[in-house]
Amino acid sequence: MHAYRTSLLIIIGLGVFLAACGGATEIDSIQQPTITPQPTSFASPSPPATSTVAPTRTLGPSTATATALPLPTTTPQPTTTPVNDWLLLDSSGPSPRSGMSFAYDSTQDRLILFGGTCSGYACADTWQYTSANGWQLIDTPGPSAREAAYMTYDSARQKVVLFGGHVWAGEHLDDTWEFDGSRWMQIQTAVTPPHRSNQGIAFDETRQIVVMFGGWNDSQLDQDILGDTWEYDGTNWTSINTPLAPAARSNMQLVYAPNLGGVLLFGGIGRDAVHYNDTWLYNAQGWTQLQPTQSPPPRYGHQMAYHALHHTLILFGGTSFDATITFFTYADTWQFDGRTWALATPAHSPPPTWNAGFAYYPPIAGILMFGGNSPHQNDLNQDLWVYNSPQ
């Protein structure tokens, strides 16, 4: 992948992706957030990529605004009093890494971690975390070593679903895997999305379907940055055509938001190094761009999860760079209530971090964050943090 550093334009296009996937690019400084509702653009974005792979399904037209659904009638009970703070829980888990696959298994009440970028190689290990027993290695064969192969938990079928990723400094993958709690199984589907890594993926509880968007493959430039939407029902992948969709991008976050009845997307980096801070909702009607009154600064590689106790999305960190190729890593915490983003003010905070594992963990009613780059590309860590918010 280093063959593309032959001109300034290509350096700008590649620098971020090399950083996200094991390159040697260093981040030069740390920036405190400045609130801005507009995406940062170093060049005009190209139209979203479209997929021609069958089967396809077209959803109905999107509306200009999204209507919040009633809040869930069941509320998980915290084991500790929620506070607006980050707390370091542990620093002795899996080896330091970033870009790992990370999901919460609600059936067995545990976090599942697979692979990622380790120190000088791609990992292929599977771990579980519970508050009762901490980190435990699951000794079972699984997918080949890979980075940025993101996954989600299908609670309807009680299986973790993983797609793609890429090998260390090499090819991208297009395989589908499921983990049933004790063993991995590769799923052979009649239709397979194009190979990719750094995509967004989430399980839509409302429609009980896995949703995947974007990512990048091959050269990491131009048409190799993807803007396609896919759904997986446990048997096959289906390409979804919508009249409106986010611009092609990678390193965004996709999270199911029960209070909105769909999957929420924020941020990412697109073609021509365009940085985004737009917010989108995806449901049975397709994609709808939301219009919050304020938003976090544009970024990619950030962490995001839904806090089920307080019905808000929590976002932390991420990274960005400017026209002079100066990199910035964030250490800010944001909350989205379905209408607007608000900057939180925790008493303590993890260091600036990107490409970490991030998930809500009901037994302690908090968001758990593991590992990531903090803040430089080669500064991998193995810290486990918890965030609780008062509202």
C-alpha positions in Angstrom: 0.0 0.0 0.0 3.0 2.3 0.3 3.3 2.5 -3.5 1.0 5.5 -3.7 3.2 8.0 -1.9 4.5 9.5 -5.2 3.0 12.9 -5.1 1.5 15.4 -2.7 -2.0 14.7 -3.8 -1.6 11.0 -3.2 0.0 11.7 0.1 -3.0 13.7 1.2 -5.4 11.0 0.0 -3.4 8.1 1.5 -2.0 9.5 4.7 -5.2 9.0 6.7 -5.8 5.5 5.4 -2.3 4.3 6.0 -2.6 5.6 9.6 -5.9 3.7 9.9 -4.5 0.5 8.7 -1.0 0.0 10.0 1.1 2.6 8.0 4.0 4.5 9.6 2.3 8.0 9.4 2.7 9.9 12.7 0.2 12.3 14.3 1.8 15.6 15.0 -0.4 17.3 17.5 -3.5 17.0 19.7 -6.4 19.3 19.2 -9.2 20.3 21.5 -12.6 20.3 19.7 -14.1 23.4 18.1 -17.9 23.1 17.5 -18.8 23.3 13.8 -21.8 21.9 12.0 -20.1 21.8 8.6 -17.8 19.1 7.1 -14.2 20.0 6.4 -13.3 19.6 2.7 -10.0 19.8 1.0 -11.6 19.1 -2.4 -15.1 18.6 -3.7 -16.4 15.1 -2.8 -17.2 12.7 -5.7 -20.7 11.2 -5.9 -21.3 8.1 -3.7 -20.2 4.8 -5.2 -23.0 2.5 -6.4 -23.1 -1.3 -6.5 -24.1 -3.3 -9.5 -24.0 -6.7 -7.7 -27.3 -8.5 -7.5 -29.6 -9.1 -5.7 -30.7 -5.5 -5.1 -33.6 -3.9 -3.3 -34.8 -0.4 -3.6 -36.2 1.4 -0.5 -38.8 4.1 -0.6 -38.0 7.8 -0.7 -36.4 9.4 2.4 -38.0 12.3 4.2 -36.2 15.5 5.3 -36.5 14.8 9.0 -36.6 11.8 11.3 -39.3 11.3 14.0 -38.2 9.9 17.3 -40.0 6.7 18.3 -41.2 6.1 21.9 -38.4 5.2 24.2 -38.0 1.5 25.2 -40.4 0.5 28.0 -37.7 -1.5 29.8 -34.8 0.3 31.4 -31.6 -1.6 32.4 -30.7 -1.0 36.0 -27.2 0.2 36.8 -25.0 -1.6 39.4 -23.3 1.7 40.2 -24.5 5.3 40.4 -24.0 6.9 36.9 -21.6 9.8 37.0 -20.3 12.0 34.2 -16.8 10.6 34.2 -14.4 8.2 32.6 -12.7 5.6 34.8 -9.7 3.4 33.9 -10.7 -0.2 34.8 -7.8 -2.3 33.6 -4.6 -2.3 31.6 -3.7 -6.0 31.6 -6.1 -7.5 28.9 -5.3 -8.5 25.3 -2.1 -7.2 23.8 -2.0 -3.6 22.7 -3.9 -3.1 19.5 -6.2 -0.9 17.4 -8.8 -1.6 14.6 -10.1 -4.7 16.3 -13.5 -6.2 15.8 -15.6 -5.5 18.9 -19.2 -6.4 19.8 -21.5 -6.9 22.8 -23.1 -10.4 23.1 -26.4 -9.7 24.8 -27.3 -13.3 25.2 -24.2 -14.2 27.3 -23.7 -10.7 28.7 -20.1 -10.4 27.5 -18.0 -8.4 25.1 -16.3 -10.2 22.2 -13.1 -9.0 20.6 -11.3 -10.4 17.5 -8.0 -9.5 15.8 -6.9 -6.0 14.9 -3.6 -4.2 14.4 -1.1 -5.5 16.9 2.5 -4.3 17.1 3.9 -5.0 13.6 1.4 -7.6 12.6 -2.3 -8.4 12.3 -3.9 -10.4 15.2 -6.2 -13.4 14.9 -7.1 -14.0 18.5 -10.6 -14.1 20.1 -11.3 -12.7 23.6 -14.3 -12.2 25.9 -14.8 -9.7 28.7 -17.2 -9.9 31.6 -17.2 -7.7 34.7 -17.1 -10.8 36.9 -14.1 -12.5 35.3 -12.3 -9.8 33.3 -10.6 -10.7 30.0 -10.4 -14.3 29.0 -8.8 -15.8 25.8 -11.2 -18.0 23.8 -9.1 -20.8 22.4 -10.8 -21.6 19.2 -10.0 -21.5 15.4 -11.4 -18.5 13.6 -11.0 -16.1 10.8 -7.5 -15.5 9.5 -5.4 -12.6 10.9 -6.8 -9.3 9.8 -7.3 -5.6 10.6 -10.4 -3.3 10.5 -12.8 -6.2 9.9 -15.7 -4.8 11.9 -18.5 -6.9 13.4 -21.9 -6.6 15.1 -24.1 -8.9 17.3 -27.2 -10.3 15.6 -29.4 -10.7 18.7 -32.2 -12.3 16.8 -30.0 -15.3 15.8 -27.6 -14.9 18.8 -24.5 -14.7 16.7 -21.7 -12.2 16.1 -21.4 -11.3 12.4 -18.0 -10.3 10.9 -17.2 -9.2 7.3 -14.0 -8.6 5.4 -11.0 -6.6 6.7 -7.5 -6.7 5.3 -4.4 -8.7 6.0 -1.2 -7.0 7.2 -0.2 -4.4 4.6 -2.0 -6.5 2.0 -5.1 -7.6 0.3 -8.7 -6.9 1.4 -11.1 -9.7 2.2 -14.8 -10.4 1.4 -15.6 -13.3 3.7 -18.5 -13.5 6.1 -18.0 -15.2 9.5 -20.3 -15.9 12.5 -19.4 -16.6 16.1 -22.0 -18.5 18.1 -20.3 -18.0 21.5 -17.9 -20.9 21.3 -16.8 -21.4 17.7 -16.4 -19.5 14.5 -18.0 -20.6 11.2 -17.4 -19.1 7.7 -20.7 -18.5 5.9 -20.9 -19.1 2.2 -23.4 -16.7 0.7 -24.8 -16.7 -2.8 -24.0 -13.0 -3.1 -21.0 -11.3 -1.6 -20.3 -7.6 -1.2 -17.1 -6.2 -2.7 -14.1 -6.8 -0.5 -13.4 -4.0 2.0 -12.2 -2.8 5.4 -13.0 0.1 7.7 -16.7 -0.1 6.9 -19.6 0.7 9.2 -21.7 -2.2 10.4 -24.6 -2.5 12.9 -27.6 -4.8 13.7 -30.9 -3.1 13.3 -33.0 -4.4 16.1 -36.2 -3.0 14.7 -36.0 -4.9 11.4 -33.7 -7.6 12.7 -31.2 -7.2 9.9 -27.4 -6.5 9.7 -26.6 -3.2 7.9 -23.3 -2.4 6.4 -22.1 0.8 4.7 -19.0 2.0 2.9 -15.4 1.3 3.7 -12.5 1.1 1.2 -10.6 -1.4 -0.8 -7.4 -1.8 -2.9 -5.8 1.6 -3.6 -7.7 3.5 -0.9 -8.3 6.3 -3.4 -11.2 7.6 -5.5 -13.6 4.9 -6.6 -12.0 2.5 -4.1 -13.7 4.4 -1.3 -17.2 2.9 -1.2 -20.6 4.3 -0.6 -22.8 1.2 -0.9 -25.4 -0.1 1.5 -25.9 -3.8 2.2 -28.1 -5.9 4.4 -27.4 -9.4 5.7 -30.2 -11.7 7.0 -28.2 -14.6 8.2 -28.3 -16.4 4.8 -27.4 -13.9 2.1 -26.2 -10.3 1.5 -28.5 -7.9 -0.5 -27.4 -4.6 -2.1 -29.8 -1.8 -1.2 -30.5 1.1 -3.6 -31.9 4.3 -2.0 -32.7 7.7 -3.6 -30.6 9.4 -1.0 -27.5 8.2 0.8 -24.4 9.5 2.6 -21.4 10.2 0.4 -18.9 7.4 -0.1 -16.6 7.2 2.9 -14.7 4.9 5.3 -13.8 5.0 9.0 -17.3 6.2 9.9 -19.4 4.7 12.8 -22.7 2.9 12.4 -24.7 2.3 15.6 -28.3 1.2 16.1 -30.4 3.8 17.9 -33.5 2.4 19.5 -35.0 5.8 20.2 -34.9 6.6 16.5 -35.9 3.2 15.3 -32.9 2.8 13.0 -29.2 2.8 12.4 -27.3 6.1 12.9 -24.1 7.1 11.0 -21.7 9.8 11.9 -18.5 11.2 10.3 -15.8 9.4 8.3 -13.4 10.3 5.5 -14.3 10.3 1.8 -12.9 10.8 -1.6 -10.4 13.6 -2.1 -9.7 13.5 1.7 -13.1 15.1 2.5 -13.7 14.9 6.3 -17.3 14.6 7.4 -19.3 15.5 10.5 -22.8 14.8 9.1 -25.4 12.6 10.9 -27.6 10.1 9.0 -30.4 7.7 10.0 -31.1 4.5 8.1 -34.3 2.5 8.4 -37.0 0.8 6.3 -37.5 4.1 4.4 -33.9 4.4 3.4 -31.3 7.1 4.4 -32.3 10.4 6.0 -29.8 13.2 6.8 -30.5 14.6 10.2 -30.0 18.3 10.9 -28.7 18.7 14.5 -28.1 22.3 15.6 -24.5 21.5 16.5 -22.2 18.6 15.8 -18.7 17.4 16.7 -15.9 18.6 14.5 -15.3 16.5 11.3 -13.3 13.3 12.1 -12.8 9.6 11.3 -11.7 6.6 13.3 -13.8 7.8 16.2 -15.7 5.6 18.7 -19.5 5.5 19.1 -22.1 3.4 21.0 -25.7 3.7 22.3 -26.1 4.2 26.0 -29.2 2.2 26.7 -29.8 3.5 30.2 -30.0 7.2 29.1 -31.1 6.7 25.5 -28.2 8.7 24.0 -25.4 8.0 21.6 -21.9 8.5 23.1 -19.0 9.5 20.8 -15.4 9.7 21.9 -12.2 10.8 20.1 -11.2 10.1 16.5 -8.6 11.8 14.3 -8.3 14.2 11.4 -5.8 16.2 9.4 -5.6 19.5 7.6 -4.4 20.8 4.3 -0.8 20.9 5.6 -1.1 17.2 6.5 -0.9 18.0 10.2 -2.8 15.3 12.1 -5.0 15.9 15.1 -6.4 13.4 17.6 -9.4 14.2 19.8 -10.1 13.4 23.4 -13.6 14.9 23.5 -16.9 13.2 24.6 -20.1 14.0 22.8 -23.8 12.9 23.4 -26.6 12.7 20.8 -30.1 12.6 22.1 -31.8 12.1 18.7 -32.0 15.8 18.0 -28.6 17.4 18.5 -25.1 16.7 19.7 -23.9 18.1 23.0 -20.3 18.3 24.2 -20.0 16.5 27.6 -17.7 17.7 30.4 -16.4 14.6 32.2 -14.2 15.2 35.2 -11.6 12.8 33.7 -10.9 11.5 30.2 -8.9 8.9 28.4 -6.0 10.3 26.3 -6.7 11.2 22.7 -7.7 7.9 21.1 -8.9 6.5 17.7 -9.7 3.1 16.2 -10.5 1.6 19.7 -13.2 -1.0 20.6 -16.3 0.7 22.0 -19.6 -0.8 23.3 -22.3 -0.3 25.9 -22.0 -2.9 28.7 -25.3 -3.3 30.6 -23.9 -5.1 33.8 -22.2 -1.8 34.8 -24.5 0.5 32.8 -21.6 2.2 31.0 -19.7 2.5 27.8 -16.5 0.4 27.7 -13.5 1.4 25.5 -10.6 -0.9 24.8 -7.2 -0.2 23.1 -6.8 2.0 20.1 -4.1 4.4 18.9 -3.4 7.0 21.7 -2.7 9.3 20.1 0.0 8.5 17.5 -0.3 5.7 14.9 2.3 3.5 16.6 1.1 4.2 20.1 -1.0 1.1 20.6 -2.5 0.6 24.1 -4.5 -2.0 26.0 -6.3 0.2 28.5 -10.0 -0.5 29.3 -12.0 2.5 30.2 -15.6 2.9 31.3 -17.8 6.0 30.8 -21.0 6.7 32.7 -23.1 9.8 32.0 -25.8 11.3 34.3 -28.4 11.8 31.5 
